[in-house]
């Protein structure tokens, strides 16, 4: 029997927002215009998803997935819970 997976989300929202800013800069999106779809796999506390969902320029339609719902930030994006195991 496999033991239950324990959550390991970073719960510090300001650090996740800062990480979102770093990702935006790394992808050179600071001067981008328009709207983008963004999928975050393993969203943890939702801080990065929330950061992009609040972005005014460019705008993002964010979908976030995780196996355990540890979200502290819940507004502005769609969350889809994923099963612990997926059979193919």
Beta strands, then each sheet from edge to edge (+ up, - down):
strand 1: 35-41
strand 2: 59-66
strand 3: 78-81
sheet 1: 1+ 2+ 3+
end
